[in-house]
């Protein structure tokens, strides 16, 4: 069985994959908002915030359209 190493979401240059990953992180943050009772949950929220910002920056670098530069989306990622 050939096991491949996990690929960082930032390593891809496929805009649709990055958009899907960003949507996942935003969904996780919206579910976790106000429910970070433990240090693990707070750390998990912080990781999703950082990764979401990094993915949004990568999309912007790729020129992936309005989704990457949408100010409302950027505020949601920063606020969370």
N, C-alpha and C positions, 0 to 999 in steps of 0.2 A: 504494500500500500504506500503510495507516494503522498506524503504530507507536505504541503507547502507552508511556508512561514506566513503569518498574517501580514497583510499589506496595510500600511498606514493610510488613512483616508486622505491625508495631505499629499501622498505620493502620486495620486492619480491626476491626470489632466482631463478626465472625462467630466464635463460640466454636469451632465445629468446625474452621474453617480454622486458628485459633490452636493448637488441640490437635494438628492434623496437623503444623504447623510445629515445635511443641515436641517432638513425637516424632522428627521428622527431626533436630533439633539433638542430642537425647539419643542417637540412634543414631550420629551422626557422632562424638560425644564418646566413646562406648563403643568404637568402632572405633579411635579415635586414642589411647586411654589407654595410656600406657607406650610409645608409638611416636613421640613428638615428638622426632625426632633433629635436625631443622633448625630454624632460627629461624622459617622460614615455617610449619612444622607447629605450633610452639609458639604463634605468633600466631593461626593458624587455630583452634586449640583455645580460646584465650582469647576470640576473637570468638564462637565457639559458646557458651561459658559465659555471656558477657554477654547475648547475644541470648536464650538460654534463660531466664535470670533475668527479663529484660524481658518476655518472652512469658508467663511464669508469673505475673508481677505483673499484667499486662493481663487475663489470665484471671480472676485473683482479683477485680479491679475489676469485671469483668462478672458476677461471681457465677456462674461457669460450673460449679459443682458441686464434688464431692469431688476431682476431678482437679487443680483449681487450688490446693487447700489441702492436698493429701496431703503430710504431712511427709516420708515416705520419698522421694517424687519431688523435693521441694525439696532434700533432702540430696544426692541424686544430682547434681543440677544444680550445687549449691555445691561439691561435692567434686571434680568433674571439672576 
